[in-house]
């Protein structure tokens, strides 16, 4: 099996079971991200947010799916707030302002589709 068959471009092994919350660690006062998959038509990224950290309001030309895998966050989409906990997900539509804020430490999977 070639190296490319064993790993994707980000070093994650293919055809393997993952518990993603174990693959990204918290950093005090910060946000940590780890890219799982990056392809021309989209990507998947793990994030760990320390409490009260966040991503300020911005837009993206692509739809995105947030899946909270630990903790609790407030996701703002088009000025409307949504509180999500572990096991909950939300779709952020393209070209609509959105923001992410950690109500407590939390981890998420972000899937962007181009």
Jmol script that loads the backbone (N, CA, C; Angstrom):
load data "model"
ATOM      1  N   UNK A   1       0.857  -1.186   0.000  1.00  0.00           N
ATOM      2  CA  UNK A   1       0.000   0.000   0.000  1.00  0.00           C
ATOM      3  C   UNK A   1       0.896   1.240   0.000  1.00  0.00           C
ATOM      4  N   UNK A   2       0.622   2.197  -0.876  1.00  0.00           N
ATOM      5  CA  UNK A   2       1.433   3.413  -0.943  1.00  0.00           C
ATOM      6  C   UNK A   2       1.134   4.321   0.233  1.00  0.00           C
ATOM      7  N   UNK A   3       2.034   5.284   0.490  1.00  0.00           N
ATOM      8  CA  UNK A   3       1.832   6.242   1.578  1.00  0.00           C
ATOM      9  C   UNK A   3       0.545   7.027   1.367  1.00  0.00           C
ATOM     10  N   UNK A   4       0.227   7.387   0.118  1.00  0.00           N
ATOM     11  CA  UNK A   4      -0.984   8.148  -0.151  1.00  0.00           C
ATOM     12  C   UNK A   4      -2.233   7.328   0.186  1.00  0.00           C
ATOM     13  N   UNK A   5      -2.183   6.019   0.007  1.00  0.00           N
ATOM     14  CA  UNK A   5      -3.313   5.175   0.359  1.00  0.00           C
ATOM     15  C   UNK A   5      -3.452   5.049   1.871  1.00  0.00           C
ATOM     16  N   UNK A   6      -2.330   5.124   2.596  1.00  0.00           N
ATOM     17  CA  UNK A   6      -2.354   4.993   4.051  1.00  0.00           C
ATOM     18  C   UNK A   6      -2.842   6.268   4.735  1.00  0.00           C
ATOM     19  N   UNK A   7      -2.527   7.428   4.157  1.00  0.00           N
ATOM     20  CA  UNK A   7      -2.842   8.708   4.780  1.00  0.00           C
ATOM     21  C   UNK A   7      -3.455   9.654   3.758  1.00  0.00           C
ATOM     22  N   UNK A   8      -4.309  10.559   4.243  1.00  0.00           N
ATOM     23  CA  UNK A   8      -4.739  11.632   3.358  1.00  0.00           C
ATOM     24  C   UNK A   8      -3.673  12.726   3.405  1.00  0.00           C
ATOM     25  N   UNK A   9      -3.893  13.822   2.729  1.00  0.00           N
ATOM     26  CA  UNK A   9      -2.878  14.876   2.650  1.00  0.00           C
ATOM     27  C   UNK A   9      -2.551  15.515   3.998  1.00  0.00           C
ATOM     28  N   UNK A  10      -3.412  15.372   4.991  1.00  0.00           N
ATOM     29  CA  UNK A  10      -3.187  15.983   6.298  1.00  0.00           C
ATOM     30  C   UNK A  10      -2.584  14.991   7.298  1.00  0.00           C
ATOM     31  N   UNK A  11      -2.297  13.777   6.860  1.00  0.00           N
ATOM     32  CA  UNK A  11      -1.663  12.806   7.737  1.00  0.00           C
ATOM     33  C   UNK A  11      -2.608  11.871   8.459  1.00  0.00           C
ATOM     34  N   UNK A  12      -3.903  12.038   8.314  1.00  0.00           N
ATOM     35  CA  UNK A  12      -4.850  11.134   8.941  1.00  0.00           C
ATOM     36  C   UNK A  12      -4.918   9.848   8.125  1.00  0.00           C
ATOM     37  N   UNK A  13      -4.896   8.721   8.802  1.00  0.00           N
ATOM     38  CA  UNK A  13      -5.004   7.446   8.110  1.00  0.00           C
ATOM     39  C   UNK A  13      -6.418   7.269   7.579  1.00  0.00           C
ATOM     40  N   UNK A  14      -6.528   6.705   6.392  1.00  0.00           N
ATOM     41  CA  UNK A  14      -7.841   6.417   5.824  1.00  0.00           C
ATOM     42  C   UNK A  14      -8.294   5.042   6.305  1.00  0.00           C
ATOM     43  N   UNK A  15      -9.575   4.767   6.151  1.00  0.00           N
ATOM     44  CA  UNK A  15     -10.165   3.472   6.543  1.00  0.00           C
ATOM     45  C   UNK A  15      -9.836   3.136   7.992  1.00  0.00           C
ATOM     46  N   UNK A  16     -10.089   4.102   8.862  1.00  0.00           N
ATOM     47  CA  UNK A  16      -9.808   3.962  10.290  1.00  0.00           C
ATOM     48  C   UNK A  16     -10.904   4.659  11.081  1.00  0.00           C
ATOM     49  N   UNK A  17     -11.240   4.168  12.241  1.00  0.00           N
ATOM     50  CA  UNK A  17     -12.235   4.788  13.115  1.00  0.00           C
ATOM     51  C   UNK A  17     -11.540   5.855  13.963  1.00  0.00           C
ATOM     52  N   UNK A  18     -12.188   7.033  14.066  1.00  0.00           N
ATOM     53  CA  UNK A  18     -11.648   8.139  14.866  1.00  0.00           C
ATOM     54  C   UNK A  18     -12.660   8.590  15.911  1.00  0.00           C
ATOM     55  N   UNK A  19     -12.161   9.002  17.057  1.00  0.00           N
ATOM     56  CA  UNK A  19     -12.920   9.751  18.062  1.00  0.00           C
ATOM     57  C   UNK A  19     -12.322  11.152  18.003  1.00  0.00           C
ATOM     58  N   UNK A  20     -12.916  12.016  17.184  1.00  0.00           N
ATOM     59  CA  UNK A  20     -12.280  13.292  16.873  1.00  0.00           C
ATOM     60  C   UNK A  20     -12.050  14.180  18.083  1.00  0.00           C
ATOM     61  N   UNK A  21     -12.869  14.087  19.108  1.00  0.00           N
ATOM     62  CA  UNK A  21     -12.631  14.957  20.267  1.00  0.00           C
ATOM     63  C   UNK A  21     -11.298  14.642  20.939  1.00  0.00           C
ATOM     64  N   UNK A  22     -10.724  13.464  20.664  1.00  0.00           N
ATOM     65  CA  UNK A  22      -9.422  13.097  21.211  1.00  0.00           C
ATOM     66  C   UNK A  22      -8.264  13.562  20.318  1.00  0.00           C
ATOM     67  N   UNK A  23      -8.560  14.113  19.150  1.00  0.00           N
ATOM     68  CA  UNK A  23      -7.523  14.463  18.177  1.00  0.00           C
ATOM     69  C   UNK A  23      -7.194  15.948  18.140  1.00  0.00           C
ATOM     70  N   UNK A  24      -7.863  16.742  18.950  1.00  0.00           N
ATOM     71  CA  UNK A  24      -7.543  18.168  19.045  1.00  0.00           C
ATOM     72  C   UNK A  24      -7.623  18.551  20.520  1.00  0.00           C
ATOM     73  N   UNK A  25      -6.600  19.268  20.999  1.00  0.00           N
ATOM     74  CA  UNK A  25      -6.500  19.624  22.419  1.00  0.00           C
ATOM     75  C   UNK A  25      -6.781  21.109  22.624  1.00  0.00           C
ATOM     76  N   UNK A  26      -7.240  21.453  23.808  1.00  0.00           N
ATOM     77  CA  UNK A  26      -7.467  22.848  24.172  1.00  0.00           C
ATOM     78  C   UNK A  26      -6.142  23.566  24.415  1.00  0.00           C
ATOM     79  N   UNK A  27      -6.139  24.867  24.131  1.00  0.00           N
ATOM     80  CA  UNK A  27      -5.022  25.736  24.480  1.00  0.00           C
ATOM     81  C   UNK A  27      -5.598  26.863  25.327  1.00  0.00           C
ATOM     82  N   UNK A  28      -5.016  27.094  26.488  1.00  0.00           N
ATOM     83  CA  UNK A  28      -5.539  28.127  27.377  1.00  0.00           C
ATOM     84  C   UNK A  28      -5.567  29.475  26.674  1.00  0.00           C
ATOM     85  N   UNK A  29      -6.752  30.096  26.664  1.00  0.00           N
ATOM     86  CA  UNK A  29      -6.921  31.411  26.059  1.00  0.00           C
ATOM     87  C   UNK A  29      -6.868  31.420  24.546  1.00  0.00           C
ATOM     88  N   UNK A  30      -7.067  30.273  23.916  1.00  0.00           N
ATOM     89  CA  UNK A  30      -6.928  30.246  22.463  1.00  0.00           C
ATOM     90  C   UNK A  30      -7.856  29.282  21.749  1.00  0.00           C
ATOM     91  N   UNK A  31      -7.611  29.168  20.462  1.00  0.00           N
ATOM     92  CA  UNK A  31      -8.359  28.282  19.576  1.00  0.00           C
ATOM     93  C   UNK A  31      -7.338  27.430  18.830  1.00  0.00           C
ATOM     94  N   UNK A  32      -7.576  26.134  18.804  1.00  0.00           N
ATOM     95  CA  UNK A  32      -6.700  25.207  18.092  1.00  0.00           C
ATOM     96  C   UNK A  32      -7.495  24.569  16.967  1.00  0.00           C
ATOM     97  N   UNK A  33      -6.882  24.469  15.793  1.00  0.00           N
ATOM     98  CA  UNK A  33      -7.552  23.797  14.676  1.00  0.00           C
ATOM     99  C   UNK A  33      -6.623  22.748  14.085  1.00  0.00           C
ATOM    100  N   UNK A  34      -7.226  21.705  13.539  1.00  0.00           N
ATOM    101  CA  UNK A  34      -6.472  20.628  12.901  1.00  0.00           C
ATOM    102  C   UNK A  34      -7.284  20.164  11.694  1.00  0.00           C
ATOM    103  N   UNK A  35      -6.706  20.315  10.524  1.00  0.00           N
ATOM    104  CA  UNK A  35      -7.398  19.945   9.299  1.00  0.00           C
ATOM    105  C   UNK A  35      -7.358  18.427   9.124  1.00  0.00           C
ATOM    106  N   UNK A  36      -8.531  17.849   8.878  1.00  0.00           N
ATOM    107  CA  UNK A  36      -8.666  16.411   8.698  1.00  0.00           C
ATOM    108  C   UNK A  36      -8.606  16.060   7.216  1.00  0.00           C
ATOM    109  N   UNK A  37      -9.396  16.781   6.427  1.00  0.00           N
ATOM    110  CA  UNK A  37      -9.463  16.556   4.977  1.00  0.00           C
ATOM    111  C   UNK A  37      -9.499  17.914   4.289  1.00  0.00           C
ATOM    112  N   UNK A  38      -8.723  18.047   3.234  1.00  0.00           N
ATOM    113  CA  UNK A  38      -8.778  19.250   2.408  1.00  0.00           C
ATOM    114  C   UNK A  38      -8.791  18.808   0.952  1.00  0.00           C
ATOM    115  N   UNK A  39      -9.896  19.099   0.292  1.00  0.00           N
ATOM    116  CA  UNK A  39     -10.070  18.744  -1.116  1.00  0.00           C
ATOM    117  C   UNK A  39     -10.560  19.976  -1.867  1.00  0.00           C
ATOM    118  N   UNK A  40     -10.510  19.915  -3.169  1.00  0.00           N
ATOM    119  CA  UNK A  40     -10.948  21.037  -4.001  1.00  0.00           C
ATOM    120  C   UNK A  40     -12.408  21.415  -3.730  1.00  0.00           C
ATOM    121  N   UNK A  41     -13.250  20.425  -3.439  1.00  0.00           N
ATOM    122  CA  UNK A  41     -14.680  20.697  -3.258  1.00  0.00           C
ATOM    123  C   UNK A  41     -15.098  20.854  -1.801  1.00  0.00           C
ATOM    124  N   UNK A  42     -14.145  20.885  -0.862  1.00  0.00           N
ATOM    125  CA  UNK A  42     -14.507  21.121   0.528  1.00  0.00           C
ATOM    126  C   UNK A  42     -13.436  20.639   1.487  1.00  0.00           C
ATOM    127  N   UNK A  43     -13.676  20.883   2.777  1.00  0.00           N
ATOM    128  CA  UNK A  43     -12.725  20.433   3.787  1.00  0.00           C
ATOM    129  C   UNK A  43     -13.427  20.160   5.106  1.00  0.00           C
ATOM    130  N   UNK A  44     -12.717  19.416   5.961  1.00  0.00           N
ATOM    131  CA  UNK A  44     -13.195  19.087   7.296  1.00  0.00           C
ATOM    132  C   UNK A  44     -12.089  19.482   8.272  1.00  0.00           C
ATOM    133  N   UNK A  45     -12.449  20.271   9.296  1.00  0.00           N
ATOM    134  CA  UNK A  45     -11.472  20.765  10.259  1.00  0.00           C
ATOM    135  C   UNK A  45     -11.995  20.568  11.673  1.00  0.00           C
ATOM    136  N   UNK A  46     -11.124  20.126  12.573  1.00  0.00           N
ATOM    137  CA  UNK A  46     -11.442  20.023  13.997  1.00  0.00           C
ATOM    138  C   UNK A  46     -11.028  21.316  14.675  1.00  0.00           C
ATOM    139  N   UNK A  47     -11.828  21.763  15.638  1.00  0.00           N
ATOM    140  CA  UNK A  47     -11.512  22.953  16.419  1.00  0.00           C
ATOM    141  C   UNK A  47     -11.692  22.665  17.895  1.00  0.00           C
ATOM    142  N   UNK A  48     -10.840  23.278  18.722  1.00  0.00           N
ATOM    143  CA  UNK A  48     -11.003  23.283  20.173  1.00  0.00           C
ATOM    144  C   UNK A  48     -10.918  24.741  20.621  1.00  0.00           C
ATOM    145  N   UNK A  49     -11.973  25.240  21.250  1.00  0.00           N
ATOM    146  CA  UNK A  49     -12.051  26.629  21.719  1.00  0.00           C
ATOM    147  C   UNK A  49     -11.979  26.636  23.233  1.00  0.00           C
ATOM    148  N   UNK A  50     -11.108  27.466  23.798  1.00  0.00           N
ATOM    149  CA  UNK A  50     -11.137  27.678  25.234  1.00  0.00           C
ATOM    150  C   UNK A  50     -12.380  28.515  25.558  1.00  0.00           C
ATOM    151  N   UNK A  51     -12.817  28.476  26.797  1.00  0.00           N
ATOM    152  CA  UNK A  51     -14.005  29.236  27.213  1.00  0.00           C
ATOM    153  C   UNK A  51     -13.858  30.716  26.871  1.00  0.00           C
ATOM    154  N   UNK A  52     -14.911  31.294  26.364  1.00  0.00           N
ATOM    155  CA  UNK A  52     -15.029  32.710  26.015  1.00  0.00           C
ATOM    156  C   UNK A  52     -14.171  33.125  24.819  1.00  0.00           C
ATOM    157  N   UNK A  53     -13.646  32.160  24.084  1.00  0.00           N
ATOM    158  CA  UNK A  53     -12.941  32.454  22.838  1.00  0.00           C
ATOM    159  C   UNK A  53     -13.928  32.318  21.689  1.00  0.00           C
ATOM    160  N   UNK A  54     -13.594  32.910  20.547  1.00  0.00           N
ATOM    161  CA  UNK A  54     -14.518  32.797  19.427  1.00  0.00           C
ATOM    162  C   UNK A  54     -13.946  33.291  18.121  1.00  0.00           C
ATOM    163  N   UNK A  55     -14.742  33.133  17.097  1.00  0.00           N
ATOM    164  CA  UNK A  55     -14.440  33.663  15.773  1.00  0.00           C
ATOM    165  C   UNK A  55     -15.410  34.806  15.529  1.00  0.00           C
ATOM    166  N   UNK A  56     -14.901  35.987  15.237  1.00  0.00           N
ATOM    167  CA  UNK A  56     -15.764  37.154  15.042  1.00  0.00           C
ATOM    168  C   UNK A  56     -16.614  36.987  13.791  1.00  0.00           C
ATOM    169  N   UNK A  57     -17.625  37.806  13.695  1.00  0.00           N
ATOM    170  CA  UNK A  57     -18.563  37.711  12.578  1.00  0.00           C
ATOM    171  C   UNK A  57     -17.841  37.847  11.238  1.00  0.00           C
ATOM    172  N   UNK A  58     -18.175  36.959  10.335  1.00  0.00           N
ATOM    173  CA  UNK A  58     -17.587  36.951   8.996  1.00  0.00           C
ATOM    174  C   UNK A  58     -18.542  36.230   8.052  1.00  0.00           C
ATOM    175  N   UNK A  59     -18.243  36.242   6.783  1.00  0.00           N
ATOM    176  CA  UNK A  59     -19.036  35.498   5.807  1.00  0.00           C
ATOM    177  C   UNK A  59     -18.128  34.527   5.064  1.00  0.00           C
ATOM    178  N   UNK A  60     -18.744  33.562   4.444  1.00  0.00           N
ATOM    179  CA  UNK A  60     -18.031  32.584   3.633  1.00  0.00           C
ATOM    180  C   UNK A  60     -18.859  32.344   2.374  1.00  0.00           C
ATOM    181  N   UNK A  61     -18.201  32.142   1.243  1.00  0.00           N
ATOM    182  CA  UNK A  61     -18.960  31.879   0.020  1.00  0.00           C
ATOM    183  C   UNK A  61     -19.461  30.444  -0.071  1.00  0.00           C
ATOM    184  N   UNK A  62     -19.245  29.653   1.007  1.00  0.00           N
ATOM    185  CA  UNK A  62     -19.628  28.244   0.994  1.00  0.00           C
ATOM    186  C   UNK A  62     -20.527  27.901   2.165  1.00  0.00           C
ATOM    187  N   UNK A  63     -21.412  26.926   1.986  1.00  0.00           N
ATOM    188  CA  UNK A  63     -22.193  26.392   3.099  1.00  0.00           C
ATOM    189  C   UNK A  63     -21.249  25.669   4.050  1.00  0.00           C
ATOM    190  N   UNK A  64     -21.591  25.673   5.338  1.00  0.00           N
ATOM    191  CA  UNK A  64     -20.755  25.005   6.336  1.00  0.00           C
ATOM    192  C   UNK A  64     -21.646  24.318   7.371  1.00  0.00           C
ATOM    193  N   UNK A  65     -21.180  23.185   7.841  1.00  0.00           N
ATOM    194  CA  UNK A  65     -21.861  22.419   8.879  1.00  0.00           C
ATOM    195  C   UNK A  65     -20.980  22.401  10.116  1.00  0.00           C
ATOM    196  N   UNK A  66     -21.535  22.825  11.254  1.00  0.00           N
ATOM    197  CA  UNK A  66     -20.848  22.731  12.542  1.00  0.00           C
ATOM    198  C   UNK A  66     -21.470  21.580  13.309  1.00  0.00           C
ATOM    199  N   UNK A  67     -20.611  20.695  13.825  1.00  0.00           N
ATOM    200  CA  UNK A  67     -21.034  19.603  14.693  1.00  0.00           C
ATOM    201  C   UNK A  67     -20.283  19.764  16.013  1.00  0.00           C
ATOM    202  N   UNK A  68     -21.000  20.050  17.093  1.00  0.00           N
ATOM    203  CA  UNK A  68     -20.373  20.193  18.406  1.00  0.00           C
ATOM    204  C   UNK A  68     -20.150  18.788  18.966  1.00  0.00           C
ATOM    205  N   UNK A  69     -18.903  18.492  19.334  1.00  0.00           N
ATOM    206  CA  UNK A  69     -18.588  17.153  19.837  1.00  0.00           C
ATOM    207  C   UNK A  69     -18.219  17.156  21.320  1.00  0.00           C
ATOM    208  N   UNK A  70     -18.143  18.364  21.916  1.00  0.00           N
ATOM    209  CA  UNK A  70     -17.862  18.478  23.346  1.00  0.00           C
ATOM    210  C   UNK A  70     -18.128  19.912  23.769  1.00  0.00           C
ATOM    211  N   UNK A  71     -18.728  20.103  24.944  1.00  0.00           N
ATOM    212  CA  UNK A  71     -18.934  21.446  25.466  1.00  0.00           C
ATOM    213  C   UNK A  71     -20.149  22.141  24.896  1.00  0.00           C
ATOM    214  N   UNK A  72     -20.105  23.495  24.946  1.00  0.00           N
ATOM    215  CA  UNK A  72     -21.260  24.290  24.515  1.00  0.00           C
ATOM    216  C   UNK A  72     -20.793  25.587  23.863  1.00  0.00           C
ATOM    217  N   UNK A  73     -21.484  25.945  22.773  1.00  0.00           N
ATOM    218  CA  UNK A  73     -21.127  27.142  22.011  1.00  0.00           C
ATOM    219  C   UNK A  73     -22.367  27.916  21.615  1.00  0.00           C
ATOM    220  N   UNK A  74     -22.147  29.199  21.334  1.00  0.00           N
ATOM    221  CA  UNK A  74     -23.197  30.032  20.742  1.00  0.00           C
ATOM    222  C   UNK A  74     -22.763  30.309  19.307  1.00  0.00           C
ATOM    223  N   UNK A  75     -23.623  29.950  18.370  1.00  0.00           N
ATOM    224  CA  UNK A  75     -23.390  30.199  16.959  1.00  0.00           C
ATOM    225  C   UNK A  75     -24.378  31.279  16.537  1.00  0.00           C
ATOM    226  N   UNK A  76     -23.873  32.342  15.956  1.00  0.00           N
ATOM    227  CA  UNK A  76     -24.730  33.434  15.483  1.00  0.00           C
ATOM    228  C   UNK A  76     -24.749  33.386  13.959  1.00  0.00           C
ATOM    229  N   UNK A  77     -25.954  33.337  13.414  1.00  0.00           N
ATOM    230  CA  UNK A  77     -26.131  33.297  11.959  1.00  0.00           C
ATOM    231  C   UNK A  77     -27.137  34.385  11.586  1.00  0.00           C
ATOM    232  N   UNK A  78     -26.706  35.327  10.780  1.00  0.00           N
ATOM    233  CA  UNK A  78     -27.601  36.401  10.356  1.00  0.00           C
ATOM    234  C   UNK A  78     -28.203  37.157  11.525  1.00  0.00           C
ATOM    235  N   UNK A  79     -27.432  37.343  12.603  1.00  0.00           N
ATOM    236  CA  UNK A  79     -27.895  38.084  13.773  1.00  0.00           C
ATOM    237  C   UNK A  79     -28.708  37.275  14.769  1.00  0.00           C
ATOM    238  N   UNK A  80     -29.001  36.007  14.474  1.00  0.00           N
ATOM    239  CA  UNK A  80     -29.780  35.159  15.374  1.00  0.00           C
ATOM    240  C   UNK A  80     -28.847  34.188  16.096  1.00  0.00           C
ATOM    241  N   UNK A  81     -29.001  34.093  17.438  1.00  0.00           N
ATOM    242  CA  UNK A  81     -28.149  33.233  18.256  1.00  0.00           C
ATOM    243  C   UNK A  81     -28.743  31.841  18.427  1.00  0.00           C
ATOM    244  N   UNK A  82     -27.851  30.843  18.375  1.00  0.00           N
ATOM    245  CA  UNK A  82     -28.220  29.446  18.584  1.00  0.00           C
ATOM    246  C   UNK A  82     -27.214  28.853  19.569  1.00  0.00           C
ATOM    247  N   UNK A  83     -27.697  28.312  20.691  1.00  0.00           N
ATOM    248  CA  UNK A  83     -26.820  27.640  21.640  1.00  0.00           C
ATOM    249  C   UNK A  83     -26.828  26.150  21.320  1.00  0.00           C
ATOM    250  N   UNK A  84     -25.632  25.599  21.097  1.00  0.00           N
ATOM    251  CA  UNK A  84     -25.491  24.196  20.754  1.00  0.00           C
ATOM    252  C   UNK A  84     -24.636  23.500  21.791  1.00  0.00           C
ATOM    253  N   UNK A  85     -25.009  22.261  22.118  1.00  0.00           N
ATOM    254  CA  UNK A  85     -24.234  21.428  23.016  1.00  0.00           C
ATOM    255  C   UNK A  85     -23.743  20.190  22.300  1.00  0.00           C
ATOM    256  N   UNK A  86     -23.008  19.391  23.014  1.00  0.00           N
ATOM    257  CA  UNK A  86     -22.427  18.174  22.467  1.00  0.00           C
ATOM    258  C   UNK A  86     -23.489  17.323  21.774  1.00  0.00           C
ATOM    259  N   UNK A  87     -23.188  16.898  20.566  1.00  0.00           N
ATOM    260  CA  UNK A  87     -24.110  16.085  19.788  1.00  0.00           C
ATOM    261  C   UNK A  87     -25.056  16.870  18.908  1.00  0.00           C
ATOM    262  N   UNK A  88     -25.011  18.193  18.977  1.00  0.00           N
ATOM    263  CA  UNK A  88     -25.893  19.027  18.159  1.00  0.00           C
ATOM    264  C   UNK A  88     -25.122  19.649  17.002  1.00  0.00           C
ATOM    265  N   UNK A  89     -25.858  19.945  15.933  1.00  0.00           N
ATOM    266  CA  UNK A  89     -25.261  20.482  14.706  1.00  0.00           C
ATOM    267  C   UNK A  89     -26.112  21.613  14.151  1.00  0.00           C
ATOM    268  N   UNK A  90     -25.481  22.439  13.313  1.00  0.00           N
ATOM    269  CA  UNK A  90     -26.205  23.515  12.639  1.00  0.00           C
ATOM    270  C   UNK A  90     -25.541  23.783  11.293  1.00  0.00           C
ATOM    271  N   UNK A  91     -26.349  24.157  10.319  1.00  0.00           N
ATOM    272  CA  UNK A  91     -25.845  24.503   8.990  1.00  0.00           C
ATOM    273  C   UNK A  91     -25.807  26.017   8.863  1.00  0.00           C
ATOM    274  N   UNK A  92     -24.653  26.533   8.456  1.00  0.00           N
ATOM    275  CA  UNK A  92     -24.493  27.966   8.224  1.00  0.00           C
ATOM    276  C   UNK A  92     -24.505  28.176   6.709  1.00  0.00           C
ATOM    277  N   UNK A  93     -25.499  28.916   6.201  1.00  0.00           N
ATOM    278  CA  UNK A  93     -25.576  29.103   4.750  1.00  0.00           C
ATOM    279  C   UNK A  93     -24.505  30.057   4.220  1.00  0.00           C
ATOM    280  N   UNK A  94     -24.141  29.851   2.982  1.00  0.00           N
ATOM    281  CA  UNK A  94     -23.154  30.702   2.314  1.00  0.00           C
ATOM    282  C   UNK A  94     -23.610  32.155   2.308  1.00  0.00           C
ATOM    283  N   UNK A  95     -22.658  33.063   2.391  1.00  0.00           N
ATOM    284  CA  UNK A  95     -22.862  34.509   2.240  1.00  0.00           C
ATOM    285  C   UNK A  95     -23.731  35.157   3.302  1.00  0.00           C
ATOM    286  N   UNK A  96     -23.986  34.473   4.410  1.00  0.00           N
ATOM    287  CA  UNK A  96     -24.728  35.047   5.543  1.00  0.00           C
ATOM    288  C   UNK A  96     -23.727  35.232   6.683  1.00  0.00           C
ATOM    289  N   UNK A  97     -23.660  36.439   7.284  1.00  0.00           N
ATOM    290  CA  UNK A  97     -22.711  36.650   8.383  1.00  0.00           C
ATOM    291  C   UNK A  97     -22.942  35.662   9.524  1.00  0.00           C
ATOM    292  N   UNK A  98     -21.842  35.127  10.064  1.00  0.00           N
ATOM    293  CA  UNK A  98     -21.936  34.187  11.180  1.00  0.00           C
ATOM    294  C   UNK A  98     -20.722  34.360  12.094  1.00  0.00           C
ATOM    295  N   UNK A  99     -20.887  33.886  13.334  1.00  0.00           N
ATOM    296  CA  UNK A  99     -19.825  33.974  14.337  1.00  0.00           C
ATOM    297  C   UNK A  99     -19.934  32.772  15.260  1.00  0.00           C
ATOM    298  N   UNK A 100     -18.843  32.468  15.959  1.00  0.00           N
ATOM    299  CA  UNK A 100     -18.778  31.341  16.891  1.00  0.00           C
ATOM    300  C   UNK A 100     -18.222  31.854  18.209  1.00  0.00           C
ATOM    301  N   UNK A 101     -18.854  31.465  19.333  1.00  0.00           N
ATOM    302  CA  UNK A 101     -18.398  31.882  20.659  1.00  0.00           C
ATOM    303  C   UNK A 101     -18.510  30.697  21.615  1.00  0.00           C
ATOM    304  N   UNK A 102     -17.453  30.441  22.367  1.00  0.00           N
ATOM    305  CA  UNK A 102     -17.428  29.332  23.324  1.00  0.00           C
ATOM    306  C   UNK A 102     -18.064  29.760  24.643  1.00  0.00           C
ATOM    307  N   UNK A 103     -19.254  29.250  24.938  1.00  0.00           N
ATOM    308  CA  UNK A 103     -19.892  29.508  26.228  1.00  0.00           C
ATOM    309  C   UNK A 103     -19.113  28.810  27.338  1.00  0.00           C
ATOM    310  N   UNK A 104     -18.498  27.700  27.000  1.00  0.00           N
ATOM    311  CA  UNK A 104     -17.551  26.970  27.832  1.00  0.00           C
ATOM    312  C   UNK A 104     -16.574  26.330  26.847  1.00  0.00           C
ATOM    313  N   UNK A 105     -15.534  25.707  27.349  1.00  0.00           N
ATOM    314  CA  UNK A 105     -14.644  25.012  26.419  1.00  0.00           C
ATOM    315  C   UNK A 105     -15.479  24.106  25.523  1.00  0.00           C
ATOM    316  N   UNK A 106     -15.177  24.131  24.234  1.00  0.00           N
ATOM    317  CA  UNK A 106     -15.909  23.224  23.353  1.00  0.00           C
ATOM    318  C   UNK A 106     -15.063  22.829  22.157  1.00  0.00           C
ATOM    319  N   UNK A 107     -15.446  21.692  21.579  1.00  0.00           N
ATOM    320  CA  UNK A 107     -14.802  21.178  20.377  1.00  0.00           C
ATOM    321  C   UNK A 107     -15.862  20.981  19.321  1.00  0.00           C
ATOM    322  N   UNK A 108     -15.453  21.222  18.074  1.00  0.00           N
ATOM    323  CA  UNK A 108     -16.402  21.064  16.974  1.00  0.00           C
ATOM    324  C   UNK A 108     -15.692  20.524  15.738  1.00  0.00           C
ATOM    325  N   UNK A 109     -16.505  19.966  14.853  1.00  0.00           N
ATOM    326  CA  UNK A 109     -16.070  19.585  13.509  1.00  0.00           C
ATOM    327  C   UNK A 109     -16.735  20.572  12.568  1.00  0.00           C
ATOM    328  N   UNK A 110     -15.937  21.208  11.719  1.00  0.00           N
ATOM    329  CA  UNK A 110     -16.453  22.137  10.710  1.00  0.00           C
ATOM    330  C   UNK A 110     -16.266  21.489   9.337  1.00  0.00           C
ATOM    331  N   UNK A 111     -17.384  21.319   8.642  1.00  0.00           N
ATOM    332  CA  UNK A 111     -17.353  20.765   7.289  1.00  0.00           C
ATOM    333  C   UNK A 111     -17.813  21.853   6.327  1.00  0.00           C
ATOM    334  N   UNK A 112     -16.934  22.238   5.420  1.00  0.00           N
ATOM    335  CA  UNK A 112     -17.278  23.257   4.419  1.00  0.00           C
ATOM    336  C   UNK A 112     -17.397  22.591   3.062  1.00  0.00           C
ATOM    337  N   UNK A 113     -18.474  22.919   2.351  1.00  0.00           N
ATOM    338  CA  UNK A 113     -18.733  22.364   1.027  1.00  0.00           C
ATOM    339  C   UNK A 113     -18.675  23.495   0.019  1.00  0.00           C
ATOM    340  N   UNK A 114     -17.854  23.336  -0.997  1.00  0.00           N
ATOM    341  CA  UNK A 114     -17.740  24.351  -2.052  1.00  0.00           C
ATOM    342  C   UNK A 114     -18.695  24.049  -3.171  1.00  0.00           C
TER     343      UNK A 114
END
end "model"
wireframe off; spacefill off
backbone 0.3
color backbone group
